Each structure stands twice: as structure tokens, then as C-alpha cells.
Amino acid sequence: MNWTAIWVTCKLASLTSIALLLIGLPIAYWLAYSKWRWKFLVESIVALPLVLPPTVLGFYLLVAIGPQSPIGQFYTNLTGYTLPFSFQGLLIASILYSLPFAVQPFATAFEQVDRKLIEASWTLGLSKLQTFFKLILPLSTAGLITGVVLSFAHTLGEFGVVLMVGGNIEGVTRTVSIEIYDNVQALDYAAAATTSAFLLVMSYTVLLLVYAVNRRVWSVWPQK
């Protein structure tokens, strides 16, 4: 078993989840409470990675952060390195790819907070920021847990975006999913089976812990 690939995968999933918690909260708050009539345009953009093929998303990200793009040139001038086929570029791709898995549960949980409680908080003199941290966030714990865990679990199994943006660099961008693919390509089914079983157990354990802590964790996921 390639423990280096496992370490890269866990580091990527952890950093992606943390970043999405910080980035996703303000986006979800705006989506939950904004009254802008064209809000659905932003909602569609956030949800786009759910339906967009990973290779298509990976291609556009590769172009967007490439050395000829403004973003790529700025990063190169700042650090001396390029974003494509680096862990930093892979992290950016993972954040965008898993964005809806965090924002949608966050926003749904915010929407379920009783509006009367929020207005009562304002009446008592608390600002919107204080209301958010003292009232909305505590009442949205299930949604926060769901979003963080889903984004973590989703990142564990990334393949198309990882391969397009990060490539297959040992110790840098080679994740467990790519390791399994390489094992199959080399007809090493025993190694592929071992790594797959490890990833299965790890993913199931993460979800099991969430259900143990909060049995209603899926109640905040949007119902169709």
C-alpha cells in the first residue's frame, strides 16, 4: 500500500474541507437570506460542479491557472512556481469541485433557522454578525457537519479533476484514486484491491462517526 498517496489524499481532503468551511459559510449565508431576484444565477454556478464532467472542469481550471493566464502569471511572479501539476493547484481545483457539497447543506441549514428567532435577536440589539455566530451557527450544526464531511469524503475519491490539474507526481499530487488506477493499469489487482478496501473503510468510518454524533445529519440535505 502506498502510504505516501494516502497521506497526500488525507492532507488534500482536510485542507479542502477547512477551506470550504471558511469560504462556504458566507456564500451559504448570502444564498439563504438574500432577496435578490437573480439569486438563482449564483446558485446555478455553485451547483455546476455537480453536473459538469470532472475532465471538463479540470480542463478549464488548467487553462485558468496556467502560466499564460493572469492568475498563473501572478502566482508565478509571486512564488516562482507554477500552479498546474502542483499541490497548491490541486487544492484550488478540489475546493471548486467540492464547493456545492459544502454550500448546499450550509444554506439549507441556515434556511431552516426560525426567522422569528433571528428577528428577536435583532430586536434585543444584537448585530447581524453577532446573530450569525450566537444563534444561526449553533442551530445549524447538523448542516455544518454534513457539509464538512461530504466535502471531505468527496475529495477522497476525486479522480478526473486530480489527474487533469495535478497530474501524477509521487508525493505531491498522486492521490489514492490515481494509485488505484495505476495499479489496475499495471494489472496489479491485489494492490488495487488492498488500496480500494482501505479507502472504502476510511470513507465509511467518516460517515459512521457523523451518524453517531448526529443521527439526523441528512435532514439538512436538499430534498427533491
N, C-alpha and C positions, 0 to 999 in steps of 0.2 A: 504494500500500500504506500502511495506517495504522500507522505505526511507534509511535505512542503506545499503541495497543491491544496491539501486540506487547510493548512494554515492560511494560505492566500485567500481561499474561499471564505473562511470564517472572518478574517480581517475585513474583506470586502463587504460581506453581509452586515457586519457590525457597524462599520463606518457608514454604510448606506442607510441603515435604519436610524442611526443617530442624526445624520444629515436630513433625512426625510421628516424626522420629528421636529427639527428646527424650522425647516422650510415649509413643511406641510401644514403646520398649525396656523400661521397667518393666512395661507391660501384657503384652508378649510373654513376658517372663521369668516372670511370675506364671502365665500360661496354660500355659507349658511345664512348670513344675515344681510347681505347686500340686496337692495331692491332695484338694482339696475336692470332695465328691461332686456338688455342684450347679454345678460349674465350667462346664458346658455352657450355663447360662443367660447367663453373661458372654460366652462365645464366640458365642452367637447374637446378642447385642446388638452386638458388634463387627462381625459379618459382615452385619448387617441392611442397610447401605447397598448391598451387592452386589445385593440383590433388590428393594429399595424403589425405586419410581419417583422420579426426581430432583425432580419437581414436588411430590410428597407430602412428601419430606424437606425441600424448600425451604419449603413452607408451614408445617410445624411449627417449623422453625428461625426463620422470620419471626415467628411467634407467640411463640416462646420468648425472642427477643431484642428484641421490640418495646418501644415506650416505656411500655406498660402492664404489662409483665412485671417481676418483681423484678430480673432480670438487666439488662433495658433501663433501668429506673429507676436502678439502681446506677451503670451506666455513664454515664448522662446527668448524674447528680449529680456524678460524679467528673470528667468531662471537659467537660460542657456540650454534647456532641454525642450523636446517636442512632446505634445500631449498624446498623439496616436501611438499605440503599442507601448504605453506606459501604465503604471498602476493608477496614476492620477487621472489619466484619460478614461481608464476603465471605470473608475469611481464616478466620474461625471456621467458616463453612459448608464451605469447602474441606477443612479439617482433618478435620471429621467425615465428610464424604463420601468422602474417600480413606483413612480410617483402616484399613479391612481390607486395603487394598493394601500397607500397611506392616507391620501387626501380624502377619498370617498368614505372610509369608516370614520375619520375625524369629523368630516362635515355632517354626516348622518347623526353622529352622537351629539354634536352641537345643536342640531335642529330639534332633537328630542328633549332638550332642556326647556322646562316650562317658561314660557315668555313672561308670565306674571312674576315669577321669581326674579328674573332679570330686571324687570321694571321696578320691583320692590327694592332691589339693591340700589338702583339709581336714585330712587326716592329717599333712601337713607343716606345719600350723599357720597356713595362710592363711585369712582370714575369707571369708565368702560374697561380700562386696563385692570383696575382692582377687581371689578366684577368678573372679568375673564379668569383671573388667577385664583380668586377666592370662591367663586361659585361655579362657573361654567366648566373649568377644567376638572374639579373634583367630581362633578356629576357626569363627566364624560369619560371616566376611567376605562370603562369597557371598550369604548371606541378607540382610545389611545393604545390600549393593549393590542387590540385587533390590528390596527394599522401598523404598529411597530413589528409585530410578529409576522404578519403577512408580507411586509416588505423584506424582512429578514429571510423568511422561507423562500420567497420568490427569487431573491438574489442567489440563494444556494444553488438553484437549478438553472441559472442563466446559461445559455449556450451561444445562440446566434449573435447577440449583441457583443458578448465577450469575445468571440472569435473575430468579428469584424473590426472592433475598435482596439481590443487588447492583443490580439494575436495569440501566440502560444509560446511565451517566453518562460522558461523554468524559473521558479522563484519570484517572478514578477507579475505575470498575467495568466499563468497556467492554472486554471481552476479545476475543481473536481470533475465538472461536466466534460471539460476538454480532455482530462486524463482518461475518463471512461471511453470517450470517443477514440482516442489514440490507441487504447488497449484493444478495442474492437477492431480497429483498422489493422492492427498487428496480429489479429486472431488470438490474442491472449485473453480468452474468455474468463479464465479463472481470476485474473487480476481485475477485469471489468466487473465480475460478479461480486468480488470482495468489496471493491470501492462503492459499487451501487448499493450493496447491503448496508454499508456504513452510512451512506448519505440518506438512505431510507430510514434507518433507525434514528439518526440525528434529527431529521425533519419531523418524524412522528413524536419524538421526545419533546421537541419545542412546542408542538401543538398540544401535547398531553399536559404539559405544565401549565399552559394557558387555560385549558379547560378545567384543570384542577383548581386554579386560582379564581376563575370566573366562569361559571357554567353557562352564562348567558352571553358569552363573548360574541357569538354570531348574530345576536339580536340587533346589533347596530349596522350589519351589512345591508346595503340597499336590497329591498325585496322587489322582484319583478312581477 
